[in-house]
């Protein structure tokens, strides 16, 4: 799950949301709807909406920190720096 920000260049509205932006396990019809929903802004119906990772809201910052922690753990595993975790 990730935090996202969708911006509509036509009406200027910004929407923050949390969800999955992958198409894993979806049918072709579900994928088509997902992609259409991704560019269609719910407030004004514009098809020019842009979605990006949310790094602004409190939720977005929490998800960003969780991502950094996971990357740090993986890095430590690769470098063998787990401080006796597997000893």
TORZA-190159 format. One record per residue (C-alpha): chain; residue number from 1; residue in one letter; x, y, z. Coordinates in steps of 0.5 Angstrom, whole numbers, plus 500, padded with zeros to 3 digits. Layout:
BEGIN
<kette->A&nr->NUM&rest->A&c1->X&c2->Y&c3->Z> $
...
END
This chain:
BEGIN
<kette->A&nr->1&rest->X&c1->500&c2->500&c3->500> $
<kette->A&nr->2&rest->X&c1->502&c2->507&c3->498> $
<kette->A&nr->3&rest->X&c1->501&c2->514&c3->499> $
<kette->A&nr->4&rest->X&c1->499&c2->518&c3->493> $
<kette->A&nr->5&rest->X&c1->497&c2->525&c3->491> $
<kette->A&nr->6&rest->X&c1->493&c2->526&c3->485> $
<kette->A&nr->7&rest->X&c1->493&c2->533&c3->482> $
<kette->A&nr->8&rest->X&c1->488&c2->536&c3->477> $
<kette->A&nr->9&rest->X&c1->491&c2->541&c3->472> $
<kette->A&nr->10&rest->X&c1->484&c2->543&c3->470> $
<kette->A&nr->11&rest->X&c1->481&c2->545&c3->476> $
<kette->A&nr->12&rest->X&c1->487&c2->546&c3->481> $
<kette->A&nr->13&rest->X&c1->484&c2->541&c3->486> $
<kette->A&nr->14&rest->X&c1->489&c2->536&c3->490> $
<kette->A&nr->15&rest->X&c1->487&c2->529&c3->493> $
<kette->A&nr->16&rest->X&c1->491&c2->525&c3->498> $
<kette->A&nr->17&rest->X&c1->489&c2->518&c3->498> $
<kette->A&nr->18&rest->X&c1->492&c2->511&c3->500> $
<kette->A&nr->19&rest->X&c1->492&c2->505&c3->496> $
<kette->A&nr->20&rest->X&c1->495&c2->500&c3->491> $
<kette->A&nr->21&rest->X&c1->497&c2->503&c3->484> $
<kette->A&nr->22&rest->X&c1->499&c2->496&c3->482> $
<kette->A&nr->23&rest->X&c1->496&c2->492&c3->477> $
<kette->A&nr->24&rest->X&c1->498&c2->485&c3->479> $
<kette->A&nr->25&rest->X&c1->492&c2->480&c3->479> $
<kette->A&nr->26&rest->X&c1->487&c2->484&c3->475> $
<kette->A&nr->27&rest->X&c1->484&c2->482&c3->469> $
<kette->A&nr->28&rest->X&c1->485&c2->486&c3->463> $
<kette->A&nr->29&rest->X&c1->478&c2->490&c3->464> $
<kette->A&nr->30&rest->X&c1->480&c2->492&c3->471> $
<kette->A&nr->31&rest->X&c1->487&c2->494&c3->469> $
<kette->A&nr->32&rest->X&c1->483&c2->499&c3->464> $
<kette->A&nr->33&rest->X&c1->479&c2->501&c3->469> $
<kette->A&nr->34&rest->X&c1->484&c2->502&c3->474> $
<kette->A&nr->35&rest->X&c1->488&c2->506&c3->469> $
<kette->A&nr->36&rest->X&c1->482&c2->511&c3->467> $
<kette->A&nr->37&rest->X&c1->481&c2->512&c3->474> $
<kette->A&nr->38&rest->X&c1->488&c2->514&c3->475> $
<kette->A&nr->39&rest->X&c1->488&c2->520&c3->470> $
<kette->A&nr->40&rest->X&c1->480&c2->522&c3->471> $
<kette->A&nr->41&rest->X&c1->479&c2->527&c3->476> $
<kette->A&nr->42&rest->X&c1->473&c2->525&c3->481> $
<kette->A&nr->43&rest->X&c1->471&c2->532&c3->482> $
<kette->A&nr->44&rest->X&c1->471&c2->535&c3->475> $
<kette->A&nr->45&rest->X&c1->472&c2->529&c3->471> $
<kette->A&nr->46&rest->X&c1->478&c2->532&c3->467> $
<kette->A&nr->47&rest->X&c1->482&c2->526&c3->464> $
<kette->A&nr->48&rest->X&c1->489&c2->530&c3->465> $
<kette->A&nr->49&rest->X&c1->490&c2->528&c3->473> $
<kette->A&nr->50&rest->X&c1->497&c2->527&c3->475> $
<kette->A&nr->51&rest->X&c1->498&c2->522&c3->480> $
<kette->A&nr->52&rest->X&c1->505&c2->522&c3->484> $
<kette->A&nr->53&rest->X&c1->507&c2->519&c3->491> $
<kette->A&nr->54&rest->X&c1->505&c2->523&c3->497> $
<kette->A&nr->55&rest->X&c1->511&c2->526&c3->500> $
<kette->A&nr->56&rest->X&c1->507&c2->532&c3->504> $
<kette->A&nr->57&rest->X&c1->501&c2->530&c3->508> $
<kette->A&nr->58&rest->X&c1->502&c2->526&c3->515> $
<kette->A&nr->59&rest->X&c1->500&c2->520&c3->512> $
<kette->A&nr->60&rest->X&c1->505&c2->521&c3->506> $
<kette->A&nr->61&rest->X&c1->511&c2->522&c3->511> $
<kette->A&nr->62&rest->X&c1->509&c2->516&c3->515> $
<kette->A&nr->63&rest->X&c1->509&c2->511&c3->509> $
<kette->A&nr->64&rest->X&c1->516&c2->515&c3->506> $
<kette->A&nr->65&rest->X&c1->519&c2->513&c3->513> $
<kette->A&nr->66&rest->X&c1->517&c2->506&c3->513> $
<kette->A&nr->67&rest->X&c1->520&c2->505&c3->506> $
<kette->A&nr->68&rest->X&c1->526&c2->508&c3->509> $
<kette->A&nr->69&rest->X&c1->526&c2->503&c3->514> $
<kette->A&nr->70&rest->X&c1->525&c2->497&c3->510> $
<kette->A&nr->71&rest->X&c1->531&c2->500&c3->505> $
<kette->A&nr->72&rest->X&c1->535&c2->500&c3->511> $
<kette->A&nr->73&rest->X&c1->534&c2->493&c3->514> $
<kette->A&nr->74&rest->X&c1->535&c2->490&c3->507> $
<kette->A&nr->75&rest->X&c1->542&c2->494&c3->506> $
<kette->A&nr->76&rest->X&c1->544&c2->492&c3->513> $
<kette->A&nr->77&rest->X&c1->542&c2->484&c3->511> $
<kette->A&nr->78&rest->X&c1->546&c2->485&c3->505> $
<kette->A&nr->79&rest->X&c1->552&c2->488&c3->508> $
<kette->A&nr->80&rest->X&c1->551&c2->483&c3->514> $
<kette->A&nr->81&rest->X&c1->551&c2->489&c3->519> $
<kette->A&nr->82&rest->X&c1->545&c2->486&c3->524> $
<kette->A&nr->83&rest->X&c1->548&c2->487&c3->530> $
<kette->A&nr->84&rest->X&c1->548&c2->479&c3->532> $
<kette->A&nr->85&rest->X&c1->541&c2->478&c3->530> $
<kette->A&nr->86&rest->X&c1->542&c2->472&c3->527> $
<kette->A&nr->87&rest->X&c1->548&c2->470&c3->531> $
END
